[in-house]
Amino acid sequence: MAIIKELKEFMMRGNVIDMAVGVIVGGAFGKIVSSLVSDIVMPPIGILVGGVDFTDLKLELKQATADAAAVTINYGTFLQTVFDFVIIATAIFFAIKAINSFKKKQEDAPAAPPAPTKEEQLLTEIRDLLKEQNQK
């Protein structure tokens, strides 16, 4: 039972939950960026380099036979993955840069002075009363 309690405490920590949310959002973000790269960015690049679809680029090491499929090095798929990574890294860089600049602006904003405590208010009232008595 102690292990279950300890596991529950571990899972309910803020860091674990934040990490889980980050993984889920990151996965969805990765799919969006992969679609951006493969469906929007790569077709114009393919046209610029002569109508080449990068995912079809491969080096055939051994031709297919009736018994076995061809042995290939799919470097086009690798290039596609590298482009995905570069775009994802760039997007994350700018997102973190924007978040950090927003945090810095919040830190630079002057904080309101704290309200006086009850003791300070009472001391202020006593001081004011003593001043009034001395003036009379």
Sequence and secondary structure as in RCSB ss.txt:
>XXXX:A:sequence
MAIIKELKEFMMRGNVIDMAVGVIVGGAFGKIVSSLVSDIVMPPIGILVGGVDFTDLKLELKQATADAAAVTINY
GTFLQTVFDFVIIATAIFFAIKAINSFKKKQEDAPAAPPAPTKEEQLLTEIRDLLKEQNQK
>XXXX:A:secstr
 HHHHHHHHHHTSHHHHHHHHHHHHHHHHHHHHHHIIIIIIHHHHHHHTTS  GGG  EEEE   SSS  EEE H
HHHHHHHHHHHHHHHHHHHHHHHHHHHHHHHHHS        HHHHHHHHHHHHHHHHHH 
